[in-house]
Amino acid sequence: MAPKVFITGVTGYIGGDALYALEKAHPEYEYTALVRSSDTGAQVASVYPKIRLVYGTLDDTELLEKESASADIVLHTADSSDHAVAAKAIAKGLASGHTKANPGFWLHTSGTGILCWKDMETSTYGEPPSQPPYDDLDNVAGLTGLPDTAFHRDVDKLVLGSASDSIKTAIVCPPTIYGPGRGPGNQRSRQVYNLVQATLEKGQAPQLGRGLTEWDNVYVHDLSALFVLLAEAAVANRTELDAKLWGKEGYFLAENGHHVWGEISKEVGQVAFSKGYVKVKETRVMSVDEAKEAYGFEALTWGLNSKGFAKRARKYLGWKPEGKSLKDEIPDIVDSEARSLGLKPGYAEKAAGGK
């Protein structure tokens, strides 16, 4: 029988691209997708007419339990890192529908905002890291034992706590994601894209404090390739790799690059200036309060540190990221955000000339 995959978030950025990669690699799998409405369902069905759709939200626990119980693999991407109700329902469903002889696999999406806990604790923004980088292979216990105050930690603990002989869990923890999505819905990421949007709207790239904050990054297609490899490992179910891929050591930092947020801000400002979208190429240094007022809470991630190394996927799954670097992608991000705002190259000069 074909493996059955239940996936959430297929009209989102991560889930949509993951579905694209999975279906392309394994059209023989049987896919069921959770969608909220007939409109989003039609959007998915127009691209994937053979996929079975179920309608509901993450609060429809009975539906999540039922679909998780009947699936061989659950790929959870819809608000997965923070929606505890959905995580509990998935865990309950997997437990009711699987046994040691027929385990269910849970591919759960977290996020490296969880690594920002130290800066949040000390209210430090725009400064270099104050702790060593995390490591998902040689010190995976550092990730599975993070403080309870960390972002996403409550849901991470639910996933880790559900691991058993009948439920094999893997937490995929991506950092800053970039690149064009290939899903049927949202194809745009947020962190860098919102920074670019803010630059174009305000006419100058923002920088929190000294801009020395460090993060990791990954091209979205490479992230999806990791989900495909994990799904394939689940289907193969090689018990000799159980301890390396699933359960208490099944934590995957999905990074393939590194950036300093202040340098990204400078690059965005220079690219936007060179294309004529803004008149000032230098960054605007902002305080935390200014950034929150101007751009919302999410802007604080430009001033928090999140560093780690993705060794486990490379060693045990043969993951080989191939996407463009974040720096090389910035010109395309600037152009795409400008188009969404209705701006054309040379806009700043033309606007200035019209005054």
C-alpha positions in Angstrom: 0.0 0.0 0.0 1.1 3.6 -0.7 2.3 5.5 2.3 -0.4 7.9 3.6 0.7 11.5 4.4 -1.5 14.0 6.3 -0.2 17.5 5.9 -1.3 20.8 7.4 -0.5 24.3 6.2 -0.5 23.6 2.5 -1.5 27.1 1.5 1.3 28.5 3.7 4.8 29.2 2.7 6.6 26.2 4.4 3.8 23.7 3.9 3.0 24.7 0.4 6.6 24.3 -0.7 7.0 21.0 1.2 4.0 19.6 -0.5 5.3 20.6 -3.9 8.6 18.9 -3.2 7.0 15.8 -1.7 4.5 15.3 -4.4 7.1 15.8 -7.1 9.4 13.3 -5.5 6.7 10.8 -4.6 3.5 11.1 -6.6 2.7 7.6 -5.5 2.1 8.6 -1.9 -1.5 9.2 -0.8 -1.9 12.8 0.5 -4.5 14.3 2.7 -4.4 18.1 3.3 -6.1 20.1 6.0 -7.7 23.3 4.5 -9.8 25.9 6.2 -12.5 26.6 3.5 -13.9 25.8 0.1 -11.9 28.7 -1.3 -8.6 27.5 0.0 -9.6 23.9 -1.0 -10.3 25.0 -4.5 -6.9 26.7 -4.6 -5.1 23.4 -3.6 -7.3 21.2 -5.8 -6.6 23.3 -8.9 -2.9 22.3 -8.6 -3.3 18.9 -6.9 -6.6 17.4 -8.1 -5.7 13.9 -6.7 -5.1 15.1 -3.1 -7.8 14.4 -0.6 -8.9 17.5 1.2 -10.4 17.7 4.7 -12.0 20.9 5.9 -11.3 22.4 9.4 -9.0 24.4 11.6 -6.3 23.6 14.1 -8.9 23.7 16.8 -10.9 20.9 15.3 -9.3 18.3 17.5 -11.5 15.3 16.5 -10.6 15.8 12.9 -6.9 16.1 13.6 -7.0 13.0 15.8 -8.9 11.0 13.1 -6.5 12.0 10.3 -3.4 11.5 12.4 -4.6 8.1 13.4 -5.0 6.9 9.8 -1.9 8.5 8.4 1.5 6.9 8.2 3.2 10.3 8.3 2.0 13.6 9.7 3.7 16.7 8.4 2.6 19.6 10.6 3.5 23.1 9.4 0.4 25.2 10.1 1.1 27.4 13.1 2.8 24.3 14.3 5.4 25.8 16.7 2.8 27.6 18.8 -0.6 25.9 18.6 -0.6 23.5 21.6 -4.2 22.3 21.0 -3.3 21.0 17.5 -0.1 19.3 18.8 -2.0 17.5 21.5 -4.6 16.3 19.0 -2.0 15.0 16.6 -0.2 13.2 19.5 -3.5 11.6 20.6 -4.4 10.6 17.1 -1.1 9.0 16.4 -1.2 7.1 19.7 -4.6 5.7 19.0 -3.9 4.6 15.4 -0.4 3.1 15.7 1.6 0.4 17.5 5.2 -0.6 17.8 4.7 -2.9 14.8 3.1 -0.1 12.8 4.5 3.2 14.1 3.3 6.6 13.0 5.8 9.3 12.1 5.4 13.0 13.1 7.4 15.6 11.2 6.9 18.7 13.2 8.0 22.2 12.3 9.4 24.4 15.0 11.6 27.5 14.5 14.9 28.9 15.7 13.2 31.7 17.5 13.4 29.2 20.3 17.2 29.9 20.4 16.6 33.6 21.2 15.7 32.9 24.8 19.0 34.3 26.3 18.6 37.7 24.6 15.0 37.9 25.6 15.8 37.1 29.2 18.4 39.9 29.4 16.6 42.3 27.0 19.6 42.5 24.8 19.1 43.6 21.2 21.6 44.2 18.4 24.5 42.7 20.2 26.7 39.7 19.3 25.8 36.3 20.7 26.4 35.8 24.4 26.3 32.0 24.2 28.0 29.4 22.0 26.2 28.2 18.9 23.8 25.2 19.3 24.6 21.9 17.7 21.9 19.3 16.8 24.4 16.4 16.7 27.1 16.6 19.3 25.0 18.5 21.8 21.4 17.8 20.8 20.5 17.7 24.5 21.1 21.4 24.6 18.2 21.8 22.1 15.8 19.3 23.7 16.4 20.8 27.1 16.0 24.5 26.4 14.4 26.7 29.1 10.6 26.6 29.4 10.6 30.4 28.8 11.9 30.0 25.2 9.7 30.7 22.2 7.9 27.5 21.0 9.3 25.5 23.9 5.8 24.4 25.2 4.9 22.8 21.9 8.4 21.3 21.4 8.0 19.6 24.8 4.6 18.2 23.7 6.2 16.7 20.6 9.2 15.3 22.4 7.0 13.9 25.2 4.8 12.0 22.8 7.7 10.1 21.3 7.4 6.3 21.9 7.8 3.0 20.1 4.5 3.7 18.3 5.1 7.4 17.6 8.4 8.4 16.0 8.9 12.2 16.1 11.3 14.5 14.3 11.4 18.2 15.0 12.6 20.4 12.1 13.7 23.8 13.3 14.4 26.2 10.4 16.0 29.7 10.9 15.4 32.6 8.6 13.9 31.2 5.4 14.1 32.9 2.0 13.4 32.2 -1.6 10.3 31.9 -3.7 7.8 29.3 -2.5 6.3 26.8 -4.9 3.0 26.1 -3.1 -0.6 27.0 -4.2 -1.0 29.8 -1.6 1.5 32.1 0.1 4.9 32.0 -1.7 6.6 34.7 0.4 8.6 34.4 3.6 8.6 37.1 6.4 11.7 38.1 8.2 13.9 39.5 5.5 10.9 40.3 3.3 9.3 42.4 6.0 12.7 44.2 6.5 12.8 44.9 2.7 9.1 46.0 2.8 9.9 48.4 5.7 12.9 49.8 3.8 10.8 50.5 0.7 7.9 52.0 2.6 10.0 54.2 4.9 12.7 55.0 2.4 15.6 53.7 4.6 16.7 50.2 5.8 16.1 49.7 9.6 18.8 48.4 11.9 18.3 47.5 15.6 21.0 48.9 17.8 24.5 48.1 16.7 23.3 45.5 14.2 25.6 42.8 15.4 23.0 40.2 15.9 23.7 36.8 14.2 21.3 34.3 12.7 21.3 31.3 10.4 19.3 31.0 7.2 18.1 28.4 4.7 16.7 28.5 1.2 13.1 27.3 1.2 13.6 24.6 -1.4 16.5 23.1 0.7 14.2 23.1 3.7 11.6 21.1 1.7 14.3 18.7 0.5 14.9 17.9 4.2 11.2 17.1 4.7 11.3 14.8 1.7 14.4 13.0 3.1 12.6 12.6 6.5 9.5 11.3 4.8 11.6 8.8 2.9 13.3 7.7 6.1 9.9 7.2 7.7 8.8 5.0 4.8 12.0 3.0 4.9 11.7 2.7 8.7 15.3 1.5 9.3 15.2 0.6 13.0 19.0 0.8 13.2 18.6 4.6 12.7 15.8 5.1 15.1 17.9 6.7 17.8 19.6 9.0 15.3 16.5 10.3 13.5 13.5 10.1 15.9 12.5 10.8 19.4 14.8 12.4 22.0 17.6 12.9 19.4 15.3 13.6 16.5 15.9 17.4 16.4 17.1 19.0 13.1 18.4 22.5 12.8 17.8 23.3 9.1 20.5 25.9 8.5 22.7 26.3 5.4 24.1 29.8 5.9 24.8 32.5 8.4 24.1 36.3 8.5 24.5 39.3 10.7 21.3 41.4 10.7 23.1 44.7 10.5 24.9 43.5 7.3 21.7 42.4 5.8 20.1 45.8 6.5 23.1 47.5 4.8 22.9 45.2 1.8 19.1 45.8 1.5 19.6 49.6 1.7 22.4 49.5 -0.9 20.5 47.3 -3.3 17.2 49.4 -2.9 19.3 52.6 -3.5 21.1 51.2 -6.6 17.7 50.2 -8.1 16.3 53.7 -7.4 13.6 52.6 -4.9 15.0 54.7 -2.0 17.0 57.9 -1.9 19.2 56.9 1.2 21.4 53.8 1.1 22.6 54.1 4.7 20.7 52.3 7.5 18.6 53.9 10.1 19.6 52.9 13.6 16.6 52.3 15.8 15.9 51.4 19.4 13.7 48.5 20.4 10.8 50.7 21.2 11.1 52.5 17.8 11.2 49.3 15.9 8.2 47.9 17.8 6.2 51.0 17.2 7.1 51.2 13.5 7.1 47.6 12.5 5.5 45.5 15.2 6.9 42.8 17.6 8.2 40.7 14.7 10.9 43.3 14.0 12.6 42.4 17.3 13.9 39.2 15.6 16.3 41.5 13.7 17.9 42.2 17.0 18.0 38.8 18.7 20.6 36.1 18.3 19.8 32.6 17.0 22.9 30.4 16.1 23.3 26.7 15.5 24.8 24.0 13.2 22.7 21.6 11.2 24.9 18.5 11.4 22.3 15.7 12.0 20.5 15.9 8.6 23.8 16.1 6.7 25.2 13.0 8.5 22.3 10.7 8.7 20.1 11.8 5.8 22.7 13.0 3.3 21.0 16.4 3.2 22.9 18.6 0.6 21.5 22.2 0.4 22.0 23.7 -3.1 20.0 27.0 -3.0 21.3 30.5 -3.6 22.8 32.4 -0.6 20.7 34.9 1.2 23.0 37.8 0.0 22.6 36.6 -3.6 18.8 36.5 -3.2 18.4 40.0 -1.8 18.1 41.8 -5.2 15.2 39.4 -6.2 13.6 40.0 -2.8 13.9 43.8 -3.2 12.3 43.6 -6.7 9.5 41.3 -5.6 8.6 43.5 -2.6 8.7 46.6 -4.8 6.3 45.0 -7.3 3.9 44.1 -4.5 4.0 47.8 -3.4 3.5 49.0 -7.0 7.0 50.5 -7.2 9.2 50.5 -10.3 13.0 51.0 -10.6 13.9 54.6 -10.3 10.8 55.4 -8.3 12.7 57.5 -5.7 14.3 59.7 -8.3 11.0 60.2 -10.1 9.2 61.0 -6.9 11.8 63.5 -5.8 11.8 65.1 -9.3 8.0 65.6 -9.1 8.2 67.6 -5.9 
